[in-house]
Amino acid sequence: MISEQQARFYADNGYLVVEKLFDAEQVGAALAAIDELLDPDNADKAFEVEPQDANTVRRIWSPTQKHDVFEQLAAAPALVDSVAKLIGENVLFHYSKLNMKGPKVGSVVEWHQDFSYYPHTNSDLVAVLIFLDAASKENGCLRVIPGSHRLGLQSHDVDGFFRGKVQNINEDVAEHLEVPAGGAVFLHCLTLHASARNESDLPRRTFLPAYRAADAFPIYFGPHAAHNEPGIKLLRGEPARVARVEAGVHRLPIAERDFGSLYEVQEGSHLSKPMEQMKTAGYAVV
Ligand SMILES: O=C(O)CCC(=O)C(=O)O
């Protein structure tokens, strides 16, 4: 479990690196589970490939719903204890994904705040990036702007429509978070973050379960919130009988056309992709 000092660091900076969360055996089991999910005989093809290389998967959707190993990791007491320390005792599992960041291709993730994709009544939402390979500058480790969770929700629009990215970031103040395999980054939903293309020969596979306080409710059922909600699960504490509301005005993620993923809306590739084609390709179009 994370210490008081670590919890204070998170409160001040909007992120926390934990160098050892899972051991080599747990990481090995997660990597073996990924191989099973990617097996060509596996009927569930709900993943997304790199635009430049159709043989390289960049995103596997909802791994907790597809493999026991990920369901168990997301509910592991060491992880949920730490999450509870950051967002309170009533912890809802929110959604999960695997970002695969393959060697020499792994897509850029542009600067953004997760909250822009799924605004809620309050901001006690945390995503945990669990690194299954060591993350370095070369393979596109996470970058964050410390303290940016205090800035409020920034515009993620381009030309009046949601494009899931913030422009004109001062990257001089960004931190690179290099983390060993089995380590994790706890990320506040308003912290500005990004990652570069993977320039190395090594993958940077990352499991991302995300959690929220039980009294945080989505305020807009656009593609992401609507996609997440069916999988939510109370892992700790009591279901909410009230919605806790932080005062403020939030931009809603209203895109020019529906999109399947963060990558697509940031790249703008959804703008030329008819919905039917996306559905046929197995994208989570809702
Ligand atoms: O995988 C990364 O480097 C960042 C992921 C991220 O920000 C996301 O998927 O929302």
The ligand as an ORCA input file, in Angstrom:
! r2SCAN-3c Opt
* xyz 0 1
  O      -0.057      4.562    -23.148
  C       0.285      5.740    -22.987
  O       1.437      6.131    -23.163
  C      -0.704      6.781    -22.533
  C      -2.055      6.248    -22.544
  C      -3.152      7.205    -22.394
  O      -2.984      8.340    -22.075
  C      -4.509      6.716    -22.643
  O      -4.687      5.638    -23.235
  O      -5.450      7.448    -22.240
*
